[in-house]
């Protein structure tokens, strides 16, 4: 809700799914929550598409999941990204210099003779 001026008029609601801090005086204070995006002033909030996520509220855009990963629509964290079919998670992955990539791991293609039909 927001109220731009003084007087007895009621506060105006932000658009559907958007919210604003207490004491807001402008529609520009309306923001889309994590997992959705919209223009500044949140005239409309749309859930992040599958394969993307947004961790913070505001007018930021949804971020794509890392390579060969997908997420459900409306994802709010990179942790919701999973390997796509045909790829499997490898937490022991190494970079080109042989250093372990401990933070995220990577999705690698299934080895020859193996398959994975679903995400995860």
C-alpha positions as CSV (number, residue, x, y, z in Angstrom):
1,X,0.0,0.0,0.0
2,X,1.0,3.6,-0.5
3,X,-0.5,7.0,0.0
4,X,1.0,9.9,-2.0
5,X,-0.5,12.9,-0.2
6,X,-1.9,14.2,3.1
7,X,-5.6,14.0,3.8
8,X,-8.3,11.5,4.7
9,X,-8.1,9.3,1.5
10,X,-7.3,5.7,2.0
11,X,-4.0,4.1,1.0
12,X,-3.8,2.6,-2.5
13,X,-2.9,-1.1,-2.9
14,X,0.1,-2.1,-4.9
15,X,-0.6,-4.3,-7.9
16,X,-1.3,-8.0,-7.4
17,X,1.6,-9.9,-5.7
18,X,3.6,-6.7,-5.2
19,X,4.2,-5.1,-1.8
20,X,5.7,-1.9,-0.4
21,X,7.4,-0.9,2.9
22,X,5.3,0.7,5.7
23,X,4.7,4.4,5.2
24,X,5.2,4.3,1.4
25,X,4.2,7.5,-0.4
26,X,4.6,6.4,-4.1
27,X,3.6,3.6,-6.4
28,X,7.4,3.4,-7.2
29,X,7.8,1.8,-3.7
30,X,5.8,-1.2,-4.8
31,X,8.2,-4.1,-5.5
32,X,7.9,-7.7,-6.8
33,X,8.9,-10.4,-4.3
34,X,11.7,-12.9,-4.7
35,X,10.8,-15.4,-7.4
36,X,9.1,-12.8,-9.6
37,X,10.0,-9.7,-11.6
38,X,8.4,-6.6,-12.9
39,X,9.3,-3.0,-13.9
40,X,10.2,-0.3,-11.3
41,X,7.0,0.6,-9.4
42,X,5.8,-3.0,-9.9
43,X,2.9,-2.3,-12.3
44,X,2.7,-6.1,-12.7
45,X,4.7,-9.0,-11.2
46,X,5.4,-12.1,-13.2
47,X,6.8,-15.3,-11.8
48,X,10.3,-16.1,-12.9
49,X,10.2,-18.5,-15.8
50,X,11.3,-22.1,-15.4
51,X,15.1,-22.2,-15.7
52,X,15.5,-18.9,-13.9
53,X,15.4,-17.6,-10.3
54,X,15.4,-14.3,-8.4
55,X,16.6,-14.2,-4.8
56,X,15.7,-10.7,-3.8
57,X,12.7,-8.4,-3.9
58,X,12.7,-5.4,-6.3
59,X,12.8,-4.7,-10.0
60,X,15.7,-7.0,-10.7
61,X,15.4,-9.4,-13.5
62,X,15.3,-13.2,-13.0
63,X,18.7,-14.8,-13.5
64,X,19.3,-18.0,-15.6
65,X,20.3,-21.2,-13.8
66,X,23.9,-22.3,-14.5
67,X,24.6,-24.5,-17.5
68,X,22.5,-27.6,-18.1
69,X,20.3,-26.7,-15.1
70,X,16.6,-25.8,-14.8
71,X,14.3,-24.7,-12.0
72,X,10.6,-24.5,-11.4
73,X,8.7,-21.3,-12.3
74,X,8.9,-18.8,-9.4
75,X,12.2,-20.1,-8.1
76,X,13.7,-17.9,-5.3
77,X,17.2,-19.3,-5.1
78,X,20.0,-20.9,-7.2
79,X,19.7,-23.9,-4.9
80,X,16.4,-24.7,-6.7
81,X,18.3,-25.2,-10.0
82,X,18.7,-28.9,-10.8
83,X,20.5,-30.8,-13.6
84,X,18.4,-31.2,-16.8
85,X,17.6,-34.7,-18.2
86,X,20.8,-36.3,-19.6
87,X,23.0,-34.5,-17.1
88,X,24.0,-35.4,-13.6
89,X,25.4,-33.4,-10.6
90,X,29.2,-33.6,-9.9
91,X,30.2,-31.9,-6.7
92,X,33.8,-33.0,-7.2
93,X,34.2,-31.1,-10.5
94,X,37.5,-29.4,-11.2
95,X,38.4,-26.4,-13.3
96,X,40.9,-26.4,-16.1
97,X,43.8,-26.0,-13.5
98,X,42.7,-29.1,-11.5
99,X,41.2,-27.0,-8.6
100,X,38.0,-28.4,-7.1
101,X,34.8,-26.3,-7.7
102,X,33.4,-26.9,-4.2
103,X,30.9,-24.1,-4.1
104,X,28.4,-25.3,-6.6
105,X,29.5,-28.3,-8.5
106,X,28.4,-28.7,-12.1
107,X,26.1,-30.7,-14.2
108,X,27.9,-33.1,-16.5
109,X,26.5,-35.2,-19.4
110,X,25.7,-38.8,-18.6
111,X,28.4,-41.2,-19.6
112,X,28.0,-43.3,-22.7
113,X,25.7,-46.3,-21.9
114,X,23.9,-44.3,-19.1
115,X,20.8,-42.0,-19.2
116,X,18.8,-39.8,-16.9
117,X,15.2,-39.2,-18.1
118,X,14.2,-36.5,-15.6
119,X,15.6,-33.3,-13.9
120,X,17.3,-33.6,-10.5
